[in-house]
Each structure stands twice: as C-alpha cells, then as structure tokens.
Amino acid sequence: MEFREIATFLQAAQLKSFSKAARKLDYSQGAVTIQIKHLESELGVRLFDRIGKQVSLTHQGELFYRYAVSLTHNLEEIREAMAGTRELTGTLALGTIESICSSIIPPILSEYHRRFPQVSVSITIDSPQALLEMMNENALDIVYFLDKRLYDQRWVKVLEEPEEIVFAASSAHPFAGRKNLDLEEVAAQPFLLTEKAASYRSILDSYLASRQKNIRPFLEIGNTDFILQMLRDNTGLSLLPLFSIEKDVQRGALTALDVKDFHMQIWRQIVYHRDKWVTREMSEFLKLANAGETEEP
C-alpha cells in the first residue's frame, strides 16, 4: 500500500468522482482506477460503489476513509515538525465574496505576504453557496464570507462576527443627515445593488417582501468598488455592509442613512473543511485574520 494510493482514494471520496480526482491530481482517469483497484485488492474489500459517473463509499470505504484521514494528518504533522521554522513556500487557496475582498482582505494579505513572501495565494470570488461547495470539493482551503449564520458538521468555523448592513449614500444626498427616514421613501429612490446571489441582497429582498415593499434597482453589479464610486458621485443609494463604507464615512464622502425601524445584521464567517489538514500556510493566514478582530481601530 503506497501513500499516493491513499491520497488518490481520499480525493475520489471527497469529490465523489474518479474523473474529478484525476483532474485534481493531474493523473489519467485510468491511473486513478488502477490505484483504487490495487487498494481494494490489498485490503480485500470494495471501497466504492460505482453507479454511472458517480461513486460513493461503501461501509468498508467509510471506515477506511476515517483511518486514511487520520494517517494523512499524522504524516503532515510529522512533515511540519521536521520542517520546523522553515520558510513557507506552499500555496493558499482562499475563497471570499467581493465586498470582503475589496475591504478586509487587502491589509491581511499585505501583512501575510510581508511575512511569507514565497507563499503563492489564489483568491476565488463568488457567492457564499458556490464557495462553500468548492471547499467541500477540496478546491478551496478557506472560505471567508458574509451570510446568515451557517453551520455544517463538515466544517470548522474559526470566526463568526456580526456586521451591520446599512443604506449608504453620498454625503451630498438630500437624505444625508436626516433622522428617522421612512423606509418607503428610501425604497423609492434610485438604487445600485449587488447581484441577487449576494447574501445581503437576498436578505434585503426577504426583509422588504415581508413588509410588502420592494426596490427596483437601476443597476445590479457584483463589484463593490464600482458601487462605491457611483455613490461618491451622488448617483443613487445602495445597501452595503457598514465596514465597506467606513473609510468613505471617515473622509466625509459617504454616510449611512438613519432609516426608521430598519435594523439588518449579517455574519462575517471563516470556515475550512473538517477533513482538511491545516497547513502552516492556512494556520498563519487564520492567525492574521483573527488578529484583526482584536486590534484597536
């Protein structure tokens, strides 16, 4: 039994597909099949049920999976211990949403790169649902997202912080500085909104629907920086996480509107897959991301 066969087995089990495992490992599909068959022959059990293009673990396969994960973790732990304080030279695959990527991630990554310049970081921007699915398929190491509180027994959650969602406008907008604005009056204004797949956009739509109100945006776009620039030019209103406009508020360019009886909260969360071996590249990023929660503004 070779370790590469165990690694192939784990990929096939996590992705539920020999072909996806082959692409992930840069093998031919035939090579994956041969390695799995060799494992099954050596163990004397069938590890997978093969139905069409899908594969699923048998009872024996699930048992072997638990041991294989433990073995992999132990081996990685040995490698990390032997490496000691070596310079990090690996990779980090991060998934996040656009608003976090444009405001929270840059200072974290700047410090991360200063400390570990040889680490290659890739960032995937998508909806929380898409990112979490990619993480479940082992395509991402860490997902940093905004949404309602989400839990899954497959995940380890390392951060869960509330964030206020606000109606944002130019400081030159007629509504700026007014108190107790009526929601119906605000909703009647021209709006720039994130796409419907954005978590706080869907929460807004549900909130308005429960009050028999709706907003018809003149522009929908997934780029938060673009929305911020339009707001600075006093072109419409938007709904955004407060953290995404804080710098503009401090500069006096934008403001959070005071809307009567409007309170919306969302949760900033960081998760990784429970079966994922936490590399030093991952752990150092998580330390920096969490350190930002305790630093003075």
Secondary structure, 3 states (H helix, E strand, C coil): CCHHHHHHHHHHHHHCCHHHHHHHHCCCHHHHHHHHHHHHHHHCCCCEEEECCEEEECHHHHHHHHHHHHHHHHHHHHHHHHHCCCCCCCEEEEEECHHHHHHCHHHHHHHHHHHCCCCEEEEEECCHHHHHHHHHCCCCCEEEEEECCCCCCCEEEEEEEEEEEEEEEECCCCCCCCCCECHHHHHCCCEEECCCCCHHHHHHHHHHHCCCCCCCCCEECCCHHHHHHHHHCCCCEEEEEHHHHHHHHHHCCEEECCECCCCEEEEEEEEEECCCCCCHHHHHHHHHHHHCCCCCC
